Amino acid sequence: MSAAAVEEPMEQLTLPEAAELISNQLPGYRVEIIGGQITVTPTPNMSHARSVKRFDRLFIEAGLDDGETEVWQNISIRLPEGPFDYAVPDLAVTDADSDDRVMEHGAYDPAIFRLVLEVTSSNLSDDLKKKPFAYASAGVPIYVIVDRTNRRVMVLTDPKDGEYRLHAVHHPGQSFALPESIGAAVTLSVDDVLAVKK
């Protein structure tokens, strides 16, 4: 009689452990948990990075990285939808001196965020559908979407019950002002933030 090999049962990973494992295996990729699902976004291309860099520069020039607010790239925001949910916006404006407002799994308290910004890439559906609900549910006052596919910039404000009640859509050739509640008066050109080469 032969004995069958006995295998140890594989330990089931938690959602945060699986996200961390994926992040370690795919350096440079953005790993998020939104709506209880892991999403993975490839490393951004130069056009994407150029748009983020231009916003970053314009926000810093407006004084948003000095005093009451700070400007960040790729910091995690805790989302209320699931017990492990978090997102990593391309750019964020937060209250200053919020280092101690970190919550579980390295994500920060959504109450410190004044604005989050996403530049669309291969995750267009996430940026236009999942993230508005997630950020509005978290109470983020302003969500800016640089929609490179449809050549527009959307500014969503007034979050309530998981949706932004005000949507302003801006097209090439237009300029627009962001709500001063972010901490400064900021007027932007759609062409500039869409990274149109001059």
N, C-alpha and C positions, 0 to 999 in steps of 0.2 A: 504494500500500500504506500502510495506517495503522498507527501504532505504538500498542500498548496502554500505558496508564499503568502505571508500575511503582510499587508501594506498598512502603514500608518495612515489614518485618515488625514487628508489635507486640511489645514486650518483655514477657515473662511476669513478673508480679509474684510475689515470694515471699509466703508466708503472712503474715509480719509486715508486709510492705509493704502488702498488701491490707487487713489489719486497721487499719493506720494511716490508709490512704486512707478507709476507711469511717468511722473515728472522726472524721476531719477533716470529712467531709461530713455527719455526723449529730452535731453538738455536743450533749452531755448524755446521749447514749446510751452504754450500757456495751458495749464490744466485748471479747470474750474468745476465746481459742483453746483449746478443750477437745477432747481426742481427735482432734486434727488438723483440727478443723472450727471455722470462725469462727461465733460466736454473737453476736447483737446483741439487747440488751434495751432497751426504751424508757425514757425518763425516768420515774422513780418518781412515783406519785401521793402525795397528802398522807397517806393512811392508811399507806402503805409507809414514807414518811419519818418519820412519827410513831413507828412501832415501832422503827426504827433509832435515832431520837433518844432514846427512852426507855431502850433498852439502853445507849447511849453515856453518858447521864447516870448511870444506875445503876452502870455500871462505874467511872466516874470517882469517884462518891461512895464506892465501895468501896476506892478507893486504887489502882486498876489503871493509872492514868495517871501514876503517881508512883513513883519508885524503880526497882525491877527490871523493870517492865513499862510498856508504853504501849498506848493504845487508838487505833485508826485507822479511818477510813472510807475505803473505795475505794482501797486500795493493792494492787498486783498481787503475786500469789504465783506463783512458778515451779512448774510441774507436770512430773513426770517422764515422763508418758506419751508425749509427742512432743517433737521438738527445739525447737519454738517454743511449746509449750503454756503458757498462764498463765490464771489466773482473777482476778477482782476482787471479793472478797467485800464484802458490805455493811458489815461491821464485822469487825475483827480485834484480838486481843490478842497483842502480840509482846514479845520480850525488848527491854529498853530499849537505847539506844545501838547500834542495828543499822544505821545509815545506810550503813555500808560493806559491808553484806551484799547489795547489789544485784547481780543477775546480768544476763544478756543481756536486751535489750529492756525494761529498766526494771523487771523483776519481781524480787521479793526471794526470797532463799534460804528454802525451806520450813522449815528447821531453826529459824528464829527465831519461828515462829508457835506460840502456845500454844492458840489458839482461833480459829476462823473462824465467822462467822454470816451466814446468808442469810435474808432476808425474802422470801417467795414473791411473785411477780407473774405476768406472762404467761409466764414461763419455768419453770412449776411442774415440768415433767418434768426439766429440767436440774437444779434444786435437789434433787429427790427421787431421781434416778437417776444422772445423769452425775457430778454434783459429789461425792456420797458416795464413789464409786470414785476420783475424781481426788484429793480431799483425803486419803482413806485411803492411797492410793498415795504421796502426798507425805509421809506420816507426821504429819499434823496431829493432835495428840492429841484435840481436841474439836471437833466440828462441830455447831453449833446451827442448827436449821431452824425458823423461825417460819412455820408453814404456815397462812396466812390463809384459804385455800380450805376446808380441813378443820378449821379452828378448833382447832389443837393446836400444841404446841411439842415438838420432838423433839431430844433430846440424844444424839448418837452419840459413843461413846468406844471406846478400845482398838483402834486400827487395826492390821491385819495383812493382808498379801497382797492389798491393794486393797479391803478391806472393813472396816467397823466392826463389831466383834464384839458390842458392847453397845449396845442401843437402848432409851432410856427415853422414853416418850411421856406428855406431860402435857396435861391438858384444862382448859377454863375452870372456875374455882372452885378450882383447885389451885395450890399453890406448889411450887417445886422448888429444890434447891441444885445449883450447878455444882461440879465437882471443884475442890478447892482448889489443884490443880496450876497453875491459871491465875495464881495469885499472891495470892489473897485469898479469903475466905469470902464467897460471893455467893448470896443466896436471892432468888428472883424470883417474882412472881405472874403466872400465865398471862394473867389478864385485863389486867394492866398492859402486858405486852409484846405482846399481841395488839392493843393500842391501843383497848381497849374504852372508849368515852366514858362518863364518870361523871356 
